[in-house]
Amino acid sequence: MGNDGLSINGPSTLRGAAIMLVIGLVATGYGVYDYTQQSDAVADAVEVNAEIAELDVESTSAGSSTGVDYRPTVRFTYEYEETSYTSTNVFPSTISPNYDTESEARSVIDGYSVNESATAYLDPANPGAAFLKQDTSNAPLIVVAIGLFFVLVGGASAMKRYRSR
């Protein structure tokens, strides 16, 4: 037992539980922040004319049971209050949703074409972060759920380690 009286199986067990708890709290906090930010951006959004420069779907090798997820990607330019901007945001959240199939991801950007005009939306408080879809994404809520899982497991483990000393 260490001098702090908090560990029973060496410092790594309680330390591991504490690390898991902290990671969970950070993930939960960030997910809540991002969901709130995107909700505010949608509520305060103003329309701007944009020109689509790039559209694609990229694959990532994390997440689903198949091992591959897909994400729509975009790059567009626009002007707001006589300043030019470029954005890569499909949704207002900073946590991008992933899709199980390429066709699901592609359906998100259907209706947009490269070198054509589109309506984009921006929060006047953050004009450099325009987005194409005036919808909230559930991706931040998934991060909140994962964070809460880490908080519960880490907290329960820390309490168990502390009580069994």
Secondary structure, 3 states (H helix, E strand, C coil): CCCCCCCCCCHHHHHHHHHHHHHHHHHHHHHHHHHHHHHHHHHCCEEEEEEEEEEEEEEECCCCCCCCEEEEEEEEEEEECCEEEEECECCCCCCCCCECCHHHHHHHCCCCCCCCEEEEEEECCEEEEEECCCCCCCHHHHHHHHHHHHHHHHHHHHHHHHHCC
